[in-house]
Amino acid sequence: MLDRLMQRYGKRSVHRCPVCGSGTLDHRTILWKDLIEAWELTPEEANYMGRQQGELCRNCQCNLRSRTLAGAFLDYVGYCGTLQEFCGKSRQARAMHVLEINEAGGLSPWLKRLPNHTLAEFPDVDMQALPYADNRWDIILHSDVLEHISDPILALQQCYRTLKAGGAMIYTIPLIYGRLSRSRRGLPPSYHGTPGIEKSGWIVHTEYGADFWLQPMSAGFRIISLFTLSGPESLAIICRK
Ligand SMILES: [Zn+2]
């Protein structure tokens, strides 16, 4: 079934970039041998994870993960143009209170144009203890952050607490959909980022699999849905409060 999905959608992400509107892509190799081995990825998994991280829009340089997050965001707010257009000239965007937790891939330069945008960055802000009042945000965005958090359910509870009723948390995680999630506790440390540079914030605590939805559900979210641009290698998770 998953193989059929991949065949059906596998080449369809070459449509208009949700961030800038361009239609041309570049490919860069992002994953490295030690990471692939620590993660125990099959060649197929390494291939789609490589596309997610390294298939770049030639114009705005956003990778498939960032473009998927932008697509989910625009779909959620019901806007038909690009993120660039939405953040630049939409009245709806100006009224929206958006929390971005660590820079959300390549979307940050556009999100920063929103007057009610806040960027919360580690280590100044700990996602497990957000310094914001309850019911503050319309939308919370984070991209490939949760796998680096030691208590991800606590972090998701903090997102839930600070979202307005009816608001949404929209996020991505590196997701291997053909297996279940596992903690790396007791395993040799694995880092994302740049090979050979081992920053404490980039250590991986959780490798996510098909049961990823249990965490936002445990944190209180009642509606959890998926958005894709091109198939299962391009997934954004939308959780409604
Ligand atoms: Zn683009």
Boltz pocket constraint, residues with backbone or C-beta under 6 A from the ligand:
constraints:
  - pocket:
      binder: B
      contacts: [[A, 17], [A, 18], [A, 19], [A, 20], [A, 21], [A, 22], [A, 57], [A, 58], [A, 59], [A, 60], [A, 61], [A, 62]]
      max_distance: 6.0
